[in-house]
Amino acid sequence: MRRHELSDAEWEFVRPLLPGSERGRKRLDDRTVLNGIVWKFRTGTAWRDVPDRYGSWATLHTRFRRWAKDGTFERMLREAQARADAAGEVDWLVSVDSTIVRAHQHAAGARKGGARSPALGRSRGGLTSKIHLACDAVGRPLAFVLTGGNVNDCTQFTAVMETIRVPRIGPGRPRVRPDHVLGDKGYSSKAIRAWLRHRGIRHTIPERADQIRNRARRGSAGGRPPAIDREIYKQRNVVERCFNRLKQWRGIATRYDKTAESYQAAVTLASL
């Protein structure tokens, strides 16, 4: 096994989840192709520069695009989450945050129009994307949403939370509700707190300084400040460590993909 390639245990996990050949004819081995795809995103190289031992770069790119489109990588991630939850390994103290990803100049130039946004936004550093992510207490990614880098964090909170769907092994609905949610001051809003209370989800989100001042200015009409458990809030740094691990994949730390679909599939693969 070479560096950045799947181990035997990892291959045995993903092998049943890969779609078969549509035409029934012999094709390049799926394990070789998947190793080439992982190598490409781990190193951040161009498709044309993937080593010849993984086969034709065009075959790798075609297979990757096909698996991204049919949800293969999403099925892999859901299966991994389901097995971890069934084994009691998922800690439902969920942390939410976002990270900015600089877009390379190769990420620009996709065809305009269509139903899907390219998830690119122009900010001070140029074109960027933003990954809004929720992870459990051990840093396991549970859900993420991809937007342009100029999108505010709090506007995507409910979208991220509603993307959490951890399937059950056997009968039963997917689990969608955390035990507790941690977020920084960027998520401090009445709408978010009301959304969490309505679903019976405990949360620890500190107030912004301007909100504290406004409440104090109103006196008793300003209401009580939200309860903050400082010890629990210390665990929010796990989401930062999760981003650090994801960005060890250089193809994630810098976006080279023109379409949001391709980049989202790469993030899903890295999360897996």
N, C-alpha and C positions, 0 to 999 in steps of 0.2 A: 504494500500500500504506500503510494507516494504522498507527499505533503498535499493537503487540501482535498484529498480523495475520501470517499465514504469507506468506513470500516465495514466488515462483514455483518455486524449487528445492525448498523444503520441501513445497509442495503436490504437486509431481510425485512426490515420494517417498511421501507418505501416500495419494495418490489410489487406486492399485491395491489398497491394503490395506483400504479401506472397503467394507463390505457394500452390496450393491445394494438397491433398493427391493423389499420383500417382495410388494407388491400390483401392482407394475408401473405405478402411476399417477404423474403428475407431482407432485413435492414440492419443498420448499425446497432450493436448491443446497447440496450437502454442504460446499463450501468456505466458504460464508457461515455455515453452522451451526458448523463447526469454528472459524472465526475468532471467532464469538460465544462459544463455550465457552472458548477460550483467553483472550479478553478478560475473561470473568467471573472466572476463577481468577487471572489476572495482577493484577487490580485488587482482588479480594476482595469484590466487590459482591454484592448479592442477585440471584437470577435475575430477579426482576421489574424490576430496574433496569438490565438490559442494554439498550443503545441499540436503537431500533427498526430501525436499518439492518441488524441481524442477523436480523430477523424476529421472530416471536412468541417470547416467553420460554418459553412452554409447549412449543413445538416444540424449542427448544434443550435444555430439561431432559429431554424425552422421548427425544430422540436420544442425549443423553449417557448416560442411564440404560441405554438399549438397548445402546450400544457398550460400556459398562462391564460389562454382564452377559454379553455374548457374547465378551468377550476381545479386542475390536478394539484397544484401546490397548496391551494386552500384546503382540499380534502386531506392532504398530508398533515397540515398543521392542526386541523380539527381532530384528526385521529390521535395525534400525539397529545393534544390537550385532554381528550376523553380518557385515554389510558392513564395519564398522570392524575386526573381527578378521581378516577376509580381506585387508584392506589393510595389516595389520600395525600398526594404530593402537592396539590394546588392549595396555597394559603390565600383565602379570599379577602385578605386585607389589600385592597387594590389602590395603587398609586397612578395618578394621571398627570401627564406633562407632554411637552412637545419639544422637538429639536429642529433646528434649521439645517438644511442640506444645500450646499452650494451646487448650482447646476453648471456643468461644463458647457462650453459653447456648442459642443456636439448635441446637447440636449435640445437646443432650439431648432426651429425650422420644420416642425411637424405640420402636417396639413391642417389648415384652419377649418373650423366648422365641425359638425358631427355632434353626437349626443354627449360625448365624454370630454371633460376639460383636461388640458395637458398638465394641470396641477403645477403650473409655474407662475410665480409672481415676481414683480420687480421691486426690490428693496434697496437699501443703501449699498449693499455689496453686489448688486447686479441681480441676475435671475437666480431665484432660489425656490426650493420646495420645503414643505414643512410636514414632518411626521407627528401626528397627534396619537399618542399611545397610552394604553392602560396595561399595567403588568401586575402580577400578584406579588406577595411579600418576599418571594425568593428571586424576583426578577424575570419570571417567565412571561413573555408577551401573551396577552389574552386577546387584544384587539387593537387595531390602528386605523386611522383615516389619513389619507394623503390629500394635501391642499397646496396652494401656492404659499410662498414664504411670507406674504404680506397679510395673511388671514389671522385674525385675532384668536387666541387660544380658547377663550370662553365661548365663542360662537360654535365651536366644534365639540364641546363637552358632551352634550346629549347624543350626538352622532357617534362618538367613540363608545359611550356606555351602551348604546343600543346595538352596537356591533358585537358586544360580548355574547357569545353563544357557544358554550362548552357542551358538546353532546354527552349523553349517557352511554355507558356500555350496557346494552340491553334496553328494556323498555323504559319509558320516561321522557319527559320533555328536556330539552337542553337547559342547562343552568344559565341564567342571564343576570342574576342579581348578586352583587357582592355583599359581604357582611359589613364592610366599612370602606370608605373612600377617603383617600388623602389627596389634597391638591394644594398648590401654592396660592399666593394672593391673586394671581391672574384669573382664578376661577371663583373669586369672591363676588357673587352677585345674588340678588334676591331670587331671580329666576332659577338659578342652579340650585340654591338651597331649597326652594319650594319643590323643585322637581325631585330632589332626593328625599325630602320629607314625605311627599305623596307616595313614594314607593317603599317607605319604611327603611331607607338605607341610612345608617349612621355615617357621619362624615366629620372630617377635621380639615377645615379650610380657614386660615387666618384672614382677618379683614385688612383691607388696604388702609393706609394712613388717612386718606381723604374721607373714607367711610367712617372711620373712628371720630374724626373731627366733626363731621356732619351730625352724627348721632349725639355727640356731647353737646353740640350747639342747640339741639332741639330739646335737651333736658329729658324729662320723664317721657315725653312724646316720642323720643327716639328709640325707645325699646331697650331690651337687654342685649348685651353683646353676645355673640355666639360662643358657646363653650369650646375651649381649646385644650386638648390633652397634649402637653408638650412632649411627653415621653413617646406617645404614639406618633406624633408628627416627625420625630427624629428618623423614623423608618422610611420617610418619603424619598430619601436619597437613593433607595433601591432602583427607582425608575431612571435616575441618572446613570447608574451602573449598567442598567439594561441598555441604554443608548450607547454607552461606551463599548459594550460587547458587540452590538449590531454594527457599529462603525469600524470594528476591526476588519470587516469586509469593505475593502476600498471601493468596490462598486456601489456600496451603500453610502459611504461617507461623502462621496462626490457622485452626483447624478450624471450619467452619460446617456440615459435612455430618452428618446424623444417622446414616447407615449407614457401616460400615467399607468396604463395597464401593465407595461413591461416593468416599470420601476416598482410597482406595487407587488408584482410577482417575485421580484428579486428580494424585496423586504420580507415577504412571506417565507421565502426559502431560507433566508438568514434567521428568521424567527424560529423556524423549525429546527 
